[in-house]
Amino acid sequence: MAKFDLDDITQREGSESLINSAALDAIRRSKLQAAASSYLITPLTFSQEDKSYHYVLAFNSMCQLFCEISPKLSQKEIDSIIKGQEEIQEMIDKNNIFKSRFDYSRVVGTILMQENWKQLRKKLWDFNLSIKRLVDARGFGSPDKADPRKAVLNM
């Protein structure tokens, strides 16, 4: 197998790329969307592996997806998403979703703070929907059936 020589590749001006990064970008965006959707199925579950709640992991996936598509967005769209991102991050940082119950100085359970969760869930929903709409509007999603020629598979 031939050795991959980065120096050789970077010195060839005017040559074509050896890979099509658009396909890799599409896979990465698809994985981020799938991760966010999967975590939002059970948002209040705590992941022992990641040491975080699913709603936080979903939010992180959405933020990364935003970073992936941001070069194609207008400044107004970027500012709107960043504002929503900052609001959600502040809610996560300052508003407890769970409150521990204590009995003789030891934790005996947790209580869901309904109002805090309701507000955060609404913001997460709106944020996710906004990013999905931008993904679709910029042509990163699946093509509409109105133009089946753009589809990878013709069903």
C-alpha angles and dihedrals in degrees: 000000000000119000116248106238112193093184091056092049095048093050095056102092117197094015123129122259117263092221137037104236091188090074092049091046090052091051091049092049091047092051091049092050091047092049093050092047092047094050092048091059089071103016097165095053116112115226110219090193094054096029090227142096118262093242089060092047090049090050091050090051090050091050091051091049088052089053089052094055100032096097088066096048131093119247089250091055092047092049091049093051093045090052090052091045092053092048092052093045090052091050091050092048099044109025115068113222091191130037120200120233115219132203116185092342096309128103112251099172147325133258123213110235095225100195094047091048092047092054094045093046090053092049092047091049092051092045093050092047092049093052093046090052091050091048090053096041092053093050097252093121131064117307118253118258087242087080107032091169088078093057119104090218123034107213 
